[in-house]
């Protein structure tokens, strides 16, 4: 099972993939984003003070509903993600968490960082980016035609012995310190790339230019 979470940040412009095995969670305003696409979330989280009037009937009718006060220690997305992790799905995909408020975006990345040791693979997705963490080891990534660029950012203080094969800018056994830009904006040169490293945590970001960037 894949759990897909629509957060209440920026409304994604792209069409969402929705299969019979997907379990959708709507988080506050994200409930409306899903309903506008014809997707009825199975479970919803939030205080729902910002939900549109046209969606309130649905919110009131949902049985699997977690309603919280506006003032609380955790964000609505954190509460939804905590629940999703407890279900032990194969993957969790998070939408509507980027491209809006930078503080919420960085907090979401930190949430994923705290869960990096879990067996569930978690992705943050939007129209231009897909982000996920990798632990030390050897990993194969297939080239995705939707994304031209791929960056490998140390999220731990150091990523040791990083080797990149199948990319335009290969590396061999390089130690990369957090904050360095050496591994930003790489590209695939083969259908499958190999990423291996001995120690640390790596944030992988697949990205492409926006339509506006291309026009400029």
URZIKA-V757160 format. One record per pair of residues at least 4 apart in sequence whose ideal C-beta (glycine too) atoms are under 7 Angstrom apart, sorted by the first residue. I is the first residue (numbers start at 1). J is the second residue. D is the distance in Angstrom with one decimal. If there is no record, write none. Layout:
# URZIKA-V757160
i/j/d
I/J/D
I/J/D
This chain:
# URZIKA-V757160
i/j/d
1/21/5.9
1/23/5.9
1/89/4.8
1/90/6.5
2/21/6.3
2/22/5.3
2/89/6.2
2/90/6.4
2/91/4.8
2/93/6.4
3/23/4.9
3/25/6.5
3/84/4.6
3/87/6.5
3/89/4.6
3/92/4.9
4/22/5.3
4/24/5.3
4/93/4.6
4/95/7.0
5/25/4.6
5/27/6.3
5/80/5.5
5/81/6.7
5/84/6.4
5/92/6.7
5/94/4.9
5/95/7.0
6/24/6.9
6/26/5.4
6/27/6.4
6/30/3.7
6/33/5.4
6/34/5.1
6/95/5.0
6/96/5.0
7/27/4.8
7/30/5.1
7/77/4.9
7/94/6.4
7/95/6.7
7/96/4.0
7/97/4.3
8/27/5.4
8/28/3.9
8/29/3.5
8/30/4.6
8/46/7.0
8/76/6.9
8/96/6.3
9/96/4.8
9/97/5.4
9/98/6.8
9/99/6.9
9/100/3.7
9/101/6.6
9/104/6.0
10/96/6.4
10/99/4.3
10/100/4.0
11/33/5.0
11/96/6.7
12/16/7.0
12/95/5.3
12/96/5.9
12/126/5.9
12/127/6.2
13/127/5.1
14/127/4.7
16/37/5.9
16/39/6.7
16/95/6.9
18/22/5.7
18/39/5.5
23/42/5.6
24/34/6.2
24/39/5.7
24/41/4.3
24/42/5.9
25/41/5.7
25/43/5.1
25/44/6.9
25/45/6.7
25/80/5.2
25/84/6.5
26/30/4.9
26/31/3.4
26/34/5.1
26/41/3.7
26/44/4.5
27/45/5.1
27/46/5.7
27/76/4.9
27/77/5.4
27/80/5.0
28/46/3.2
28/47/6.8
28/48/6.2
28/50/6.2
28/76/5.1
29/33/6.8
29/50/5.1
29/51/6.5
30/34/6.5
30/96/5.0
31/35/6.4
31/41/6.1
31/44/5.2
31/51/6.3
31/55/6.1
31/59/6.3
32/36/6.2
32/51/6.0
32/52/5.2
32/55/4.5
33/96/6.0
34/39/4.3
34/41/5.3
35/40/6.7
35/55/5.5
35/58/6.1
42/64/6.0
43/64/4.1
44/59/6.6
44/62/5.4
44/65/5.3
45/66/4.6
45/76/5.1
45/79/5.5
45/80/4.3
46/68/6.7
46/76/4.4
47/67/6.8
47/68/5.6
47/69/6.3
47/70/4.7
48/59/5.5
48/67/6.8
49/70/6.1
51/55/5.2
51/56/6.0
51/59/5.8
55/59/6.2
56/60/6.2
57/61/6.3
58/62/6.6
66/79/6.7
68/72/5.5
68/76/6.7
68/79/6.6
74/78/4.2
74/79/5.2
75/107/6.8
76/80/6.3
77/81/6.0
77/97/6.4
77/108/6.4
78/82/6.3
78/111/5.8
79/83/6.7
80/84/6.3
81/85/6.3
81/111/6.0
82/86/6.8
84/89/6.8
84/92/5.3
85/115/6.2
85/118/6.2
85/120/6.2
88/120/6.7
89/120/5.8
90/120/6.9
91/120/6.7
91/121/5.0
91/123/6.9
92/120/5.8
92/122/4.6
93/123/5.0
93/125/5.8
94/108/6.9
94/122/7.0
94/123/6.8
94/124/4.9
94/125/6.8
95/125/5.5
95/126/7.0
97/104/6.9
97/105/6.5
97/108/4.6
97/124/5.7
98/105/5.1
98/124/6.2
98/126/4.7
98/129/6.6
99/126/5.6
100/104/6.6
101/105/6.7
102/106/6.3
103/107/6.2
104/108/6.4
105/109/6.9
106/110/6.5
107/111/6.5
108/112/6.8
108/124/6.4
109/113/6.3
110/114/6.6
111/115/6.8
112/116/6.7
112/122/5.2
112/124/7.0
112/133/6.1
113/133/6.6
113/155/6.0
115/122/6.4
116/133/4.6
116/135/6.4
116/201/5.9
121/132/6.6
122/132/6.5
123/130/6.0
123/131/6.9
123/132/4.9
124/131/4.4
125/130/5.1
128/207/5.7
128/208/5.5
128/210/5.8
129/205/6.0
129/206/6.7
129/207/4.7
130/147/6.7
130/206/4.5
131/203/6.6
131/204/6.9
131/205/5.0
132/204/5.6
133/155/6.6
133/201/5.9
133/202/6.8
133/203/5.7
134/139/5.5
134/195/6.6
134/202/4.6
134/204/5.9
135/201/6.3
136/197/5.5
136/198/5.7
136/199/5.3
136/200/6.2
137/196/6.9
138/194/6.7
138/196/4.2
139/195/4.8
140/192/5.6
140/194/5.8
141/192/6.9
141/193/5.0
141/195/6.5
142/191/6.6
142/192/5.4
143/188/4.1
143/191/5.3
143/192/6.9
144/206/6.2
146/208/6.5
147/206/3.9
147/207/5.9
147/208/5.0
148/187/6.4
148/208/5.0
149/185/5.1
149/186/6.9
149/187/6.0
149/207/4.9
149/208/6.7
150/186/5.3
150/187/6.8
150/188/6.8
150/204/6.8
150/206/5.2
151/183/6.3
151/184/4.7
151/185/5.9
151/186/6.5
151/205/4.6
152/183/4.1
152/195/6.7
152/202/5.5
152/204/5.9
153/183/6.8
153/203/4.4
153/205/6.7
154/158/6.5
154/159/4.3
154/176/5.1
154/177/6.7
154/178/4.5
154/200/6.1
154/202/6.4
155/201/4.7
155/202/6.7
155/203/4.6
156/178/6.7
156/200/4.2
156/201/4.3
157/178/5.2
158/175/6.2
158/177/5.6
158/178/6.8
158/200/5.7
159/176/4.8
159/197/5.2
159/200/3.6
159/202/5.5
160/175/5.2
160/197/6.3
160/198/4.9
160/199/4.1
160/200/5.8
161/173/4.7
161/175/6.8
161/197/5.6
161/198/4.1
162/171/5.6
162/174/5.1
162/176/5.3
162/197/4.4
163/171/5.8
163/172/5.5
163/173/5.9
163/196/4.8
163/197/7.0
164/170/5.2
164/171/4.4
164/186/7.0
164/193/7.0
164/195/6.0
165/170/5.9
165/193/6.6
165/194/4.3
166/188/6.5
166/189/6.4
166/190/3.9
166/192/5.9
166/193/3.6
166/194/5.7
167/186/4.9
167/187/6.6
167/188/6.0
167/189/6.1
167/193/5.2
168/186/6.1
168/187/4.4
168/189/4.9
169/186/5.1
176/180/5.7
176/182/6.2
176/183/6.0
188/193/5.6
197/202/6.5
209/213/3.9
209/214/5.3
211/215/6.5
212/216/6.3
